């Protein structure tokens, strides 16, 4: 009878360990997914910053006093645009 009780307790302990391992695994998977998501957001932000920096080097903003509006000059091509 004692062996049966010990076997039952051992089985219950094993089930608890399996459940805990699954929880740990799920937590790890979620942590990795969160880290990847943050990395993706950071690299996207850095890419946008790089493009903005190049754009501000290429395009100059000017004000036209006759039309009271701003226009953009592309310094590489020598063209202008109202947008």
N, CA, C and O of each residue as an XYZ file, in Angstrom:
332
protein
N       0.829     -1.194      0.000
C       0.000      0.000      0.000
C       0.870      1.255      0.000
O       0.556      2.254     -0.647
N       1.973      1.172      0.744
C       2.861      2.323      0.826
C       3.509      2.589     -0.538
O       3.658      3.744     -0.937
N       3.884      1.556     -1.234
C       4.487      1.715     -2.554
C       3.496      2.345     -3.533
O       3.889      3.155     -4.373
N       2.248      1.991     -3.436
C       1.222      2.553     -4.305
C       1.053      4.038     -4.012
O       0.910      4.842     -4.933
N       1.069      4.407     -2.723
C       0.942      5.817     -2.346
C       2.157      6.608     -2.815
O       2.029      7.725     -3.317
N       3.330      6.018     -2.647
C       4.550      6.686     -3.100
C       4.551      6.846     -4.622
O       4.978      7.874     -5.148
N       4.076      5.833     -5.309
C       3.999      5.893     -6.769
C       3.018      6.984     -7.201
O       3.281      7.715     -8.156
N       1.901      7.092     -6.507
C       0.905      8.114     -6.806
C       1.481      9.510     -6.564
O       1.294     10.409     -7.385
N       2.175      9.694     -5.449
C       2.795     10.982     -5.151
C       3.879     11.324     -6.187
O       4.005     12.469     -6.621
N       4.643     10.318     -6.564
C       5.689     10.530     -7.573
C       5.058     10.928     -8.911
O       5.566     11.809     -9.604
N       3.962     10.280     -9.264
C       3.265     10.605    -10.508
C       2.721     12.037    -10.471
O       2.817     12.765    -11.459
N       2.156     12.433     -9.341
C       1.636     13.792     -9.189
C       2.779     14.810     -9.298
O       2.635     15.854     -9.935
N       3.898     14.495     -8.678
C       5.071     15.381     -8.738
C       5.573     15.506    -10.179
O       5.938     16.596    -10.621
N       5.589     14.405    -10.896
C       6.024     14.416    -12.296
C       5.080     15.266    -13.144
O       5.526     16.012    -14.015
N       3.771     15.154    -12.887
C       2.803     15.975    -13.621
C       3.023     17.465    -13.345
O       2.943     18.287    -14.258
N       3.299     17.808    -12.084
C       3.563     19.204    -11.730
C       4.809     19.717    -12.434
O       4.842     20.854    -12.906
N       5.834     18.874    -12.504
C       7.071     19.260    -13.184
C       6.833     19.490    -14.675
O       7.379     20.423    -15.263
N       6.014     18.632    -15.279
C       5.698     18.777    -16.707
C       4.931     20.075    -16.939
O       5.221     20.808    -17.885
N       3.962     20.360    -16.086
C       3.178     21.593    -16.209
C       4.076     22.809    -16.050
O       3.955     23.776    -16.801
N       4.986     22.763    -15.064
C       5.902     23.879    -14.843
C       6.846     24.051    -16.027
O       7.144     25.178    -16.423
N       7.309     22.964    -16.586
C       8.201     23.034    -17.753
C       7.474     23.667    -18.935
O       8.063     24.459    -19.671
N       6.203     23.325    -19.122
C       5.417     23.925    -20.204
C       5.240     25.419    -19.971
O       5.335     26.208    -20.911
N       4.983     25.815    -18.726
C       4.837     27.233    -18.402
C       6.147     27.966    -18.671
O       6.146     29.051    -19.253
N       7.263     27.375    -18.251
C       8.567     27.990    -18.479
C       8.852     28.121    -19.968
O       9.381     29.138    -20.418
N       8.503     27.099    -20.724
C       8.724     27.106    -22.164
C       7.892     28.198    -22.822
O       8.382     28.923    -23.686
N       6.635     28.313    -22.412
C       5.746     29.340    -22.962
C       6.280     30.728    -22.618
O       6.272     31.633    -23.453
N       6.745     30.883    -21.378
C       7.302     32.169    -20.960
C       8.521     32.513    -21.804
O       8.671     33.651    -22.248
N       9.381     31.544    -22.025
C      10.581     31.770    -22.822
C      10.218     32.133    -24.256
O      10.800     33.052    -24.832
N       9.269     31.423    -24.829
C       8.838     31.724    -26.197
C       8.260     33.127    -26.289
O       8.530     33.847    -27.250
N       7.484     33.512    -25.320
C       6.896     34.857    -25.322
C       7.970     35.921    -25.132
O       7.923     36.977    -25.763
N       8.933     35.644    -24.265
C      10.021     36.595    -24.044
C      10.838     36.777    -25.325
O      11.223     37.897    -25.661
N      11.099     35.699    -26.025
C      11.847     35.783    -27.281
C      11.035     36.555    -28.316
O      11.579     37.400    -29.027
N       9.754     36.273    -28.403
C       8.892     36.986    -29.357
C       8.851     38.479    -29.035
O       8.887     39.311    -29.941
N       8.779     38.816    -27.762
C       8.761     40.223    -27.362
C      10.087     40.897    -27.712
O      10.100     42.025    -28.206
N      11.181     40.221    -27.461
C      12.497     40.779    -27.779
C      12.646     40.996    -29.284
O      13.161     42.027    -29.716
N      12.202     40.036    -30.074
C      12.270     40.183    -31.531
C      11.405     41.339    -32.011
O      11.796     42.079    -32.914
N      10.249     41.492    -31.417
C       9.355     42.584    -31.788
C       9.997     43.942    -31.466
O       9.930     44.871    -32.271
N      10.609     44.048    -30.300
C      11.287     45.287    -29.923
C      12.465     45.573    -30.847
O      12.686     46.718    -31.240
N      13.212     44.544    -31.191
C      14.337     44.727    -32.105
C      13.860     45.217    -33.464
O      14.471     46.103    -34.062
N      12.774     44.642    -33.945
C      12.226     45.048    -35.242
C      11.803     46.514    -35.201
O      12.074     47.266    -36.138
N      11.139     46.920    -34.119
C      10.717     48.313    -33.990
C      11.926     49.242    -33.949
O      11.910     50.307    -34.566
N      12.970     48.849    -33.228
C      14.172     49.682    -33.121
C      14.847     49.834    -34.482
O      15.190     50.946    -34.883
N      15.039     48.722    -35.193
C      15.708     48.796    -36.494
C      14.873     49.576    -37.511
O      15.431     50.255    -38.373
N      13.570     49.489    -37.423
C      12.707     50.286    -38.290
C      12.880     51.762    -37.980
O      12.996     52.580    -38.892
N      12.898     52.107    -36.707
C      13.077     53.488    -36.280
C      14.420     54.019    -36.765
O      14.501     55.140    -37.266
N      15.489     53.206    -36.617
C      16.816     53.620    -37.066
C      16.835     53.840    -38.581
O      17.460     54.786    -39.059
N      16.162     52.984    -39.327
C      16.115     53.127    -40.781
C      15.385     54.413    -41.170
O      15.827     55.133    -42.066
N      14.289     54.698    -40.509
C      13.540     55.934    -40.784
C      14.408     57.151    -40.475
O      14.403     58.126    -41.228
N      15.151     57.099    -39.376
C      16.042     58.206    -39.020
C      17.107     58.408    -40.088
O      17.427     59.544    -40.437
N      17.658     57.321    -40.609
C      18.689     57.412    -41.653
C      18.118     58.029    -42.927
O      18.761     58.874    -43.550
N      16.920     57.615    -43.313
C      16.284     58.166    -44.514
C      15.981     59.644    -44.317
O      16.186     60.446    -45.228
N      15.499     60.005    -43.148
C      15.205     61.418    -42.864
C      16.474     62.258    -42.945
O      16.455     63.369    -43.477
N      17.567     61.731    -42.421
C      18.824     62.471    -42.443
C      19.280     62.715    -43.882
O      19.703     63.820    -44.223
N      19.193     61.699    -44.712
C      19.569     61.856    -46.122
C      18.635     62.847    -46.808
O      19.083     63.699    -47.575
N      17.351     62.737    -46.536
C      16.371     63.639    -47.156
C      16.649     65.089    -46.773
O      16.552     65.979    -47.618
N      16.988     65.334    -45.529
C      17.259     66.711    -45.108
C      18.575     67.230    -45.694
O      18.765     68.440    -45.815
N      19.470     66.330    -46.053
C      20.715     66.756    -46.707
C      20.461     67.073    -48.182
O      21.105     67.961    -48.741
N      19.545     66.366    -48.807
C      19.285     66.526    -50.240
C      18.288     67.651    -50.501
O      18.466     68.422    -51.445
N      17.249     67.757    -49.687
C      16.188     68.731    -49.922
C      16.339     69.938    -48.994
O      16.564     69.795    -47.792
N      16.213     71.111    -49.574
C      16.228     72.347    -48.807
C      14.855     72.997    -48.897
O      14.252     73.059    -49.968
N      14.374     73.476    -47.767
C      13.061     74.103    -47.705
C      13.236     75.617    -47.870
O      14.022     76.245    -47.160
N      12.490     76.186    -48.817
C      12.540     77.628    -49.088
C      11.129     78.203    -48.976
O      10.130     77.507    -49.155
N      11.087     79.499    -48.674
C       9.799     80.192    -48.604
C       9.674     81.136    -49.791
O      10.588     81.911    -50.073
N       8.551     81.071    -50.481
C       8.277     81.957    -51.614
C       7.386     83.094    -51.109
O       6.216     82.872    -50.799
N       7.932     84.309    -51.025
C       7.134     85.416    -50.489
C       5.984     85.834    -51.397
O       5.012     86.425    -50.927
N       6.081     85.534    -52.697
C       4.996     85.904    -53.618
C       3.754     85.046    -53.390
O       2.632     85.548    -53.445
N       3.952     83.767    -53.136
C       2.832     82.840    -52.933
C       2.579     82.532    -51.455
O       1.596     81.878    -51.108
N       3.456     83.000    -50.609
C       3.353     82.752    -49.165
C       3.273     81.259    -48.858
O       2.501     80.813    -48.009
N       4.094     80.510    -49.574
C       4.141     79.059    -49.369
C       5.593     78.590    -49.400
O       6.484     79.263    -49.918
N       5.787     77.419    -48.826
C       7.105     76.808    -48.857
C       7.225     75.881    -50.068
O       6.246     75.282    -50.512
N       8.435     75.781    -50.583
C       8.718     74.809    -51.634
C      10.047     74.126    -51.310
O      10.824     74.607    -50.485
N      10.287     73.008    -51.968
C      11.471     72.197    -51.691
C      12.398     72.197    -52.893
O      11.950     72.095    -54.035
N      13.694     72.312    -52.630
C      14.701     72.250    -53.678
C      15.526     70.977    -53.503
O      16.075     70.731    -52.429
N      15.611     70.177    -54.551
C      16.464     68.989    -54.552
C      17.849     69.447    -54.976
O      18.056     69.806    -56.135
N      18.808     69.438    -54.039
C      20.140     69.964    -54.324
C      20.940     69.050    -55.250
O      21.871     69.516    -55.907
N      20.612     67.794    -55.318
C      21.330     66.874    -56.208
C      20.891     67.024    -57.658
O      21.714     66.989    -58.573
N      19.588     67.191    -57.859
C      19.056     67.280    -59.219
C      18.829     68.715    -59.683
O      18.693     68.971    -60.879
N      18.789     69.648    -58.739
C      18.537     71.034    -59.076
C      17.078     71.324    -59.400
O      16.776     72.332    -60.038
N      16.178     70.459    -58.973
C      14.751     70.654    -59.236
C      14.052     71.202    -57.994
O      14.566     71.125    -56.878
N      12.867     71.756    -58.226
C      12.059     72.259    -57.100
C      10.667     71.639    -57.147
O      10.199     71.185    -58.190
N      10.024     71.637    -55.984
C       8.680     71.061    -55.884
C       7.919     71.770    -54.777
O       8.491     72.196    -53.773
N       6.626     71.884    -54.984
C       5.777     72.494    -53.968
C       5.342     71.476    -52.936
O       4.715     71.840    -51.941
N       5.653     70.227    -53.144
C       5.274     69.194    -52.177
C       6.475     68.660    -51.491
O       6.359     67.779    -50.639
